[in-house]
């Protein structure tokens, strides 16, 4: 690759970028982005390992292709064979009861009426697969909970969906910048919430599977 790059530069005397794949001694493939810049008698060469990005992009592209098929509903059940767990965090017992009734048929539903309890559940040995999180709560609000989850080693990959009565654009923007994957305002539509949850959990399951596969020796 290096020889090829310099050969091209000698003819163009300009800038060249390309990507290629190397097989390392352990048998795994590594993807590298190359950048060559040549000026007079000097050359600058930079190589960036993009293996993780490449594999993640390939996995998500494959998943999007599956999600776009007409048999979406059946495919998602096959993609996520394990009953997944959702944590509903809201200080209103009425709101949590509504969500529990809507989701209990398809998921294991955990209920929390306080931020401290929610954080404790997320940091346990059996954390939820997704969190529905209210923002306006006593002691610890939803923003702070999301911020702590995104900073935690064990909790940073748990997807968070804000489910709140705050509808201002600045609130939505702030919630998403904290790391939430979605923001749903009240009053909400149960069918829309269930559809969004299903899609987000399918992506989460696929990402978890991809991560496990990249960490385990294929033998």
C-alpha positions in Angstrom: 0.0 0.0 0.0 2.8 2.4 0.8 4.7 1.6 -2.4 1.5 2.1 -4.4 0.8 5.5 -2.7 4.2 6.9 -3.3 4.2 5.6 -6.9 1.0 7.5 -7.5 2.3 10.6 -5.8 5.4 10.7 -7.9 3.2 11.0 -11.0 0.6 13.4 -9.6 2.8 15.4 -7.1 -0.4 16.1 -5.2 -2.6 14.6 -2.5 -3.9 11.0 -2.3 -6.3 9.3 0.0 -7.5 5.7 0.0 -8.5 2.8 2.3 -7.3 -0.8 2.3 -7.4 -4.0 4.4 -4.5 -5.8 6.1 -4.5 -9.2 7.6 -2.5 -9.2 10.9 -0.5 -12.1 12.3 -3.3 -13.2 14.5 -5.5 -13.7 11.4 -7.8 -10.7 12.0 -8.3 -8.1 9.4 -7.6 -4.4 10.0 -8.9 -1.6 7.9 -6.7 1.5 7.4 -7.4 5.0 6.0 -4.3 6.4 4.3 -3.5 10.0 3.5 -0.5 11.0 1.4 0.6 14.6 0.9 3.6 15.5 -1.3 5.2 18.9 -1.5 8.5 19.4 -3.4 10.9 16.9 -1.9 8.9 16.2 1.2 6.1 13.7 1.8 3.6 13.4 4.7 2.0 10.0 5.3 -0.8 9.3 7.9 -2.6 6.0 8.5 -5.7 5.7 10.7 -7.1 2.4 11.9 -10.8 2.5 11.1 -11.5 -1.2 11.9 -14.1 -0.6 14.6 -15.9 2.1 12.6 -15.9 -0.1 9.5 -17.4 -3.1 11.3 -20.0 -1.1 13.1 -21.0 0.7 9.9 -21.3 -2.7 8.1 -23.4 -4.1 10.9 -25.8 -1.2 11.1 -26.1 -1.1 7.3 -27.1 -4.8 7.3 -29.6 -4.1 10.1 -31.2 -1.2 8.3 -31.6 -3.4 5.3 -33.4 -5.9 7.4 -35.6 -3.2 9.1 -36.7 -1.9 5.7 -38.2 -5.3 4.6 -41.9 -5.8 4.4 -41.8 -8.5 7.0 -40.5 -6.1 9.7 -42.6 -7.3 12.5 -41.7 -11.0 12.1 -38.0 -10.2 11.5 -37.7 -8.2 14.7 -39.0 -11.1 16.8 -36.4 -13.4 15.2 -33.7 -10.8 15.7 -34.5 -10.4 19.4 -35.4 -13.9 20.7 -34.7 -13.0 24.3 -37.4 -11.2 26.2 -35.9 -7.7 26.8 -36.2 -5.5 29.8 -37.5 -2.0 30.0 -37.1 0.4 32.9 -39.8 3.0 33.3 -38.7 6.0 35.5 -41.4 8.4 36.5 -42.5 9.9 39.8 -46.2 9.5 38.8 -47.7 6.1 39.6 -50.4 6.7 37.1 -47.9 7.2 34.2 -45.8 4.2 35.2 -49.0 2.0 35.4 -50.1 3.1 31.9 -46.7 2.3 30.4 -46.5 -1.0 32.3 -49.9 -2.1 31.0 -48.9 -1.2 27.4 -45.5 -3.0 27.4 -45.9 -5.9 29.8 -47.1 -8.3 27.0 -43.9 -7.9 25.0 -41.2 -7.0 27.6 -40.2 -7.4 31.2 -41.1 -4.1 32.7 -39.3 -2.5 35.8 -40.8 0.5 37.5 -38.9 3.2 39.4 -40.4 6.3 41.0 -37.1 8.0 41.9 -33.8 8.8 40.3 -31.7 7.1 43.0 -33.6 3.8 42.6 -33.3 4.0 38.8 -29.5 4.5 39.0 -29.2 1.6 41.4 -31.1 -0.7 39.0 -29.0 0.4 36.0 -25.8 -0.3 37.9 -26.9 -3.7 39.1 -25.8 -7.1 37.6 -29.0 -7.2 35.6 -29.5 -3.8 34.0 -32.4 -2.9 31.7 -32.0 -3.0 27.9 -33.8 0.4 27.5 -35.0 3.2 29.8 -38.1 5.4 29.5 -37.2 8.4 31.5 -39.3 11.3 32.7 -37.4 14.6 33.2 -39.3 16.5 35.9 -38.7 14.5 39.1 -37.8 15.4 42.7 -34.2 15.0 44.1 -32.6 13.9 40.8 -34.2 15.0 37.5 -34.1 13.1 34.3 -31.4 15.2 32.8 -29.0 14.4 35.6 -29.9 10.7 35.5 -29.1 10.6 31.8 -25.8 12.5 32.4 -24.7 10.0 35.0 -25.7 7.0 32.9 -23.7 8.3 29.9 -20.6 8.6 32.1 -20.9 5.2 33.7 -18.8 2.4 32.3 -21.6 -0.2 32.9 -24.5 2.1 31.9 -23.2 4.2 29.0 -24.6 1.9 26.3 -28.1 1.6 27.8 -30.4 3.6 25.4 -32.5 6.3 27.0 -35.8 7.7 25.7 -37.0 10.8 27.4 -40.8 10.7 27.9 -41.8 14.1 29.2 -44.2 17.0 29.2 -41.4 19.5 28.3 -42.0 20.4 24.7 -39.6 23.4 24.1 -37.0 23.0 21.4 -34.2 23.9 23.8 -35.3 21.1 26.1 -35.4 18.5 23.3 -32.0 19.6 22.0 -30.5 19.5 25.5 -31.9 16.0 26.2 -30.5 14.6 23.0 -27.1 16.2 23.6 -26.9 14.4 26.9 -27.0 11.1 25.0 -30.7 10.2 24.8 -31.5 8.3 21.6 -35.1 9.7 21.4 -37.3 12.4 22.9 -41.1 11.8 23.2 -43.4 14.5 24.5 -46.7 14.1 26.4 -49.5 13.5 25.6 -48.1 10.5 23.7 -49.4 7.8 21.4 -48.9 4.3 22.8 -48.6 2.7 19.3 -45.9 5.2 18.3 -44.0 4.6 21.6 -44.2 0.8 21.1 -42.9 1.1 17.5 -40.0 3.3 18.5 -39.1 1.0 21.4 -39.2 -2.0 19.2 -36.8 -0.4 16.6 -34.4 0.9 19.2 -34.2 -2.4 21.0 -33.6 -4.2 17.8 -30.6 -2.0 17.1 -29.4 -2.4 20.7 -29.6 -6.2 20.4 -27.7 -6.2 17.1 -25.0 -3.9 18.5 -24.6 -6.1 21.6 -24.3 -9.2 19.4 -21.8 -7.5 17.1 -19.7 -6.4 20.1 -19.7 -9.9 21.5 -18.7 -11.4 18.2 -15.8 -9.1 17.8 -14.5 -9.9 21.2 -14.7 -13.7 20.9 -12.2 -15.9 19.0 -14.0 -17.4 16.1 -12.6 -20.9 16.8 
